[in-house]
Amino acid sequence: MLRKVFWEDPYLTSQETRIAAVSGDDVTLEETILYAFSGGQESDHGTIGGHEVLSARKAGADILYTLPPAHGLQAGDPVTVAIDWERRYRLMRLHFAAEIVLELVYRDLGPIEKIGAHIAADKARIDFAREISIAPELPELTTRAAAIIAADLPITSAFSDETAGRRYWQVPGFDPVPCGGTHLRRTGEVGSLSLRRRNIGKGKERVEIFLT
C-alpha cells in the first residue's frame, strides 16, 4: 500500500523514493509527499525525477501521477519527489481557514447543509443550501474565526481508522472533524482572512475565503 507521507509530515518538501509501477504516462510511487485532489483541496504541483507532474488523481488507496510523454522512468527507479511548497502552504492555510469557517457556521447558524467546497491557492469557497443571504452573518463569523486563529491553538491530525485511511483534525473546543487533507500544526499559521458572500443561484449561498 502506498505510504502517504503528506499525512505524516505535511511540511516535507522533498523526498527520495522509488517508482512502484509505470503505465504509459502514469506512474505510482512507493511513498509520496505529493497530495492528490480530494475533499475539495486541489492537488499539489511538483516534480517526480525532475519531470513535471501534469496531474495527480486517486485510484483506490493509490495515487496516479501523470508525467510528460517519454518520461523514461521504470518500476524500481530511484527518484526525488519535490513539491511547490509556497503553493502547498497556501492550500494548507486556506484549507484550515475554510474548516474553521465551516465549523462556526454549523455551530452558530445550523442546521445548514454544505453542498460544495473547493480549496485553491488563491481562495477557498464553501457552498450552502440556504434561502436567505448569509452576508449579514459574515462580520461575526470573521471575528470568531480570527479569535480562533489568534489563539494559536494546536491542531491534532491523526487516523480515526488507519486500515480504511480515515483521518480527522481537532482543535480544543471543537469535536473531531473527519478530513483527509493536509493540515497545519497550529491555528495561528492561517494568518488574517476575509470573507465574501457570492450569490450562485436561488437557495444557494457561497462564502469565499481569502488570506489577507
C-alpha positions as semicolon CSV with decimal commas, in nm:
position;residue;x (nm);y (nm);z (nm)
1;M;0,000;0,000;0,000
2;L;0,120;0,349;-0,085
3;R;0,273;0,528;0,213
4;K;0,122;0,878;0,219
5;V;0,395;1,082;0,377
6;F;0,197;1,404;0,327
7;W;-0,014;1,288;0,622
8;E;0,285;1,205;0,840
9;D;0,467;1,532;0,769
10;P;0,278;1,786;0,554
11;Y;0,575;2,025;0,586
12;L;0,816;1,795;0,399
13;T;0,903;1,950;0,062
14;S;1,115;1,676;-0,098
15;Q;1,181;1,305;-0,054
16;E;1,370;1,014;-0,204
17;T;1,159;0,716;-0,309
18;R;1,118;0,466;-0,593
19;I;0,879;0,419;-0,882
20;A;0,635;0,140;-0,791
21;A;0,476;0,094;-1,133
22;V;0,452;0,258;-1,475
23;S;0,160;0,255;-1,719
24;G;0,228;0,481;-2,015
25;D;0,249;0,838;-1,889
26;D;0,118;0,739;-1,543
27;V;0,342;0,635;-1,257
28;T;0,285;0,527;-0,900
29;L;0,531;0,564;-0,613
30;E;0,630;0,353;-0,314
31;E;0,568;0,656;-0,093
32;T;0,467;1,013;-0,163
33;I;0,455;1,369;-0,033
34;L;0,256;1,484;-0,338
35;Y;-0,112;1,528;-0,245
36;A;-0,384;1,442;-0,498
37;F;-0,715;1,628;-0,525
38;S;-0,955;1,514;-0,254
39;G;-1,222;1,667;-0,034
40;G;-1,215;1,986;-0,236
41;Q;-0,843;2,050;-0,183
42;E;-0,652;2,087;-0,510
43;S;-0,355;1,864;-0,594
44;D;-0,001;1,975;-0,521
45;H;0,222;2,093;-0,802
46;G;0,564;1,933;-0,818
47;T;0,808;1,705;-0,993
48;I;0,898;1,337;-0,991
49;G;1,251;1,257;-1,102
50;G;1,275;1,608;-1,246
51;H;0,959;1,562;-1,457
52;E;0,666;1,796;-1,402
53;V;0,358;1,628;-1,259
54;L;0,077;1,713;-1,500
55;S;-0,199;1,567;-1,284
56;A;-0,247;1,362;-0,970
57;R;-0,557;1,155;-0,907
58;K;-0,668;0,898;-0,653
59;A;-0,708;0,538;-0,766
60;G;-0,844;0,347;-0,468
61;A;-0,576;0,359;-0,199
62;D;-0,313;0,457;-0,457
63;I;-0,234;0,780;-0,644
64;L;-0,164;0,801;-1,016
65;Y;0,071;1,076;-1,132
66;T;0,068;1,173;-1,498
67;L;0,407;1,283;-1,632
68;P;0,505;1,421;-1,974
69;P;0,521;1,162;-2,255
70;A;0,850;0,974;-2,291
71;H;0,949;1,040;-1,929
72;G;1,159;0,723;-1,943
73;L;1,100;0,612;-1,583
74;Q;1,068;0,243;-1,499
75;A;0,948;0,046;-1,199
76;G;1,220;0,036;-0,934
77;D;1,391;0,358;-1,044
78;P;1,501;0,583;-0,758
79;V;1,352;0,933;-0,787
80;T;1,338;1,259;-0,600
81;V;0,988;1,395;-0,544
82;A;0,958;1,769;-0,484
83;I;0,655;1,990;-0,428
84;D;0,585;2,358;-0,484
85;W;0,599;2,447;-0,115
86;E;0,467;2,803;-0,145
87;R;0,154;2,671;-0,315
88;R;0,113;2,379;-0,071
89;Y;0,140;2,609;0,229
90;R;-0,123;2,846;0,090
91;L;-0,351;2,547;0,028
92;M;-0,297;2,430;0,386
93;R;-0,371;2,775;0,527
94;L;-0,681;2,828;0,313
95;H;-0,796;2,473;0,380
96;F;-0,789;2,523;0,752
97;A;-0,942;2,869;0,728
98;A;-1,233;2,706;0,542
99;E;-1,257;2,432;0,804
100;I;-1,281;2,689;1,083
101;V;-1,549;2,887;0,899
102;L;-1,748;2,572;0,822
103;E;-1,745;2,454;1,183
104;L;-1,853;2,801;1,304
105;V;-2,139;2,803;1,052
106;Y;-2,252;2,460;1,172
107;R;-2,227;2,568;1,535
108;D;-2,377;2,916;1,509
109;L;-2,611;2,907;1,208
110;G;-2,722;2,545;1,195
111;P;-2,900;2,344;1,088
112;I;-2,748;2,416;0,750
113;E;-2,633;2,190;0,465
114;K;-2,297;2,220;0,293
115;I;-2,342;2,142;-0,078
116;G;-1,992;2,206;-0,209
117;A;-1,639;2,325;-0,134
118;H;-1,317;2,398;-0,317
119;I;-0,971;2,492;-0,192
120;A;-0,744;2,662;-0,445
121;A;-0,422;2,857;-0,392
122;D;-0,590;3,196;-0,434
123;K;-0,907;3,140;-0,231
124;A;-1,134;2,882;-0,073
125;R;-1,509;2,856;-0,104
126;I;-1,792;2,678;0,074
127;D;-2,142;2,646;-0,072
128;F;-2,453;2,611;0,143
129;A;-2,819;2,534;0,083
130;R;-2,980;2,848;0,227
131;E;-3,277;3,058;0,121
132;I;-3,165;3,387;0,278
133;S;-2,844;3,580;0,231
134;I;-2,556;3,481;0,457
135;A;-2,396;3,824;0,414
136;P;-2,524;3,969;0,748
137;E;-2,354;3,680;0,932
138;L;-2,009;3,731;0,781
139;P;-1,874;4,005;1,011
140;E;-1,941;3,795;1,321
141;L;-1,810;3,478;1,153
142;T;-1,492;3,669;1,059
143;T;-1,447;3,792;1,417
144;R;-1,493;3,445;1,566
145;A;-1,264;3,281;1,313
146;A;-0,999;3,548;1,379
147;A;-1,020;3,475;1,752
148;I;-0,953;3,104;1,696
149;I;-0,659;3,189;1,471
150;A;-0,518;3,445;1,718
151;A;-0,537;3,190;2,000
152;D;-0,275;2,986;1,808
153;L;-0,431;2,659;1,916
154;P;-0,259;2,325;1,848
155;I;-0,415;2,121;1,568
156;T;-0,430;1,745;1,608
157;S;-0,441;1,546;1,284
158;A;-0,448;1,167;1,302
159;F;-0,618;0,846;1,190
160;S;-0,965;0,756;1,313
161;D;-0,935;0,429;1,117
162;E;-0,588;0,363;0,978
163;T;-0,688;0,049;0,786
164;A;-0,956;0,242;0,597
165;G;-0,737;0,551;0,563
166;R;-0,984;0,771;0,752
167;R;-0,841;1,077;0,923
168;Y;-0,962;1,369;1,132
169;W;-0,848;1,702;1,273
170;Q;-0,932;1,858;1,606
171;V;-0,858;2,176;1,799
172;P;-0,954;2,246;2,161
173;G;-1,320;2,345;2,185
174;F;-1,429;2,150;1,874
175;D;-1,532;1,790;1,822
176;P;-1,313;1,580;1,589
177;V;-1,380;1,661;1,222
178;P;-1,332;1,390;0,955
179;C;-1,086;1,515;0,691
180;G;-0,809;1,362;0,481
181;G;-0,637;1,684;0,375
182;T;-0,301;1,827;0,477
183;H;-0,318;2,026;0,800
184;L;-0,127;2,298;0,979
185;R;0,032;2,245;1,319
186;R;-0,133;2,549;1,480
187;T;-0,429;2,773;1,402
188;G;-0,210;3,085;1,413
189;E;-0,045;2,983;1,086
190;V;-0,363;3,071;0,895
191;G;-0,298;3,442;0,941
192;S;-0,559;3,710;0,868
193;L;-0,855;3,630;0,650
194;S;-1,157;3,794;0,493
195;L;-1,495;3,651;0,393
196;R;-1,712;3,744;0,097
197;R;-2,062;3,633;0,006
198;R;-2,147;3,536;-0,352
199;N;-2,493;3,460;-0,488
200;I;-2,473;3,145;-0,701
201;G;-2,846;3,087;-0,754
202;K;-3,177;3,061;-0,574
203;G;-3,150;2,869;-0,249
204;K;-2,769;2,865;-0,261
205;E;-2,514;3,076;-0,076
206;R;-2,138;3,081;-0,132
207;V;-1,882;3,203;0,120
208;E;-1,543;3,286;-0,032
209;I;-1,239;3,292;0,195
210;F;-0,925;3,493;0,126
211;L;-0,592;3,531;0,304
212;T;-0,509;3,897;0,366
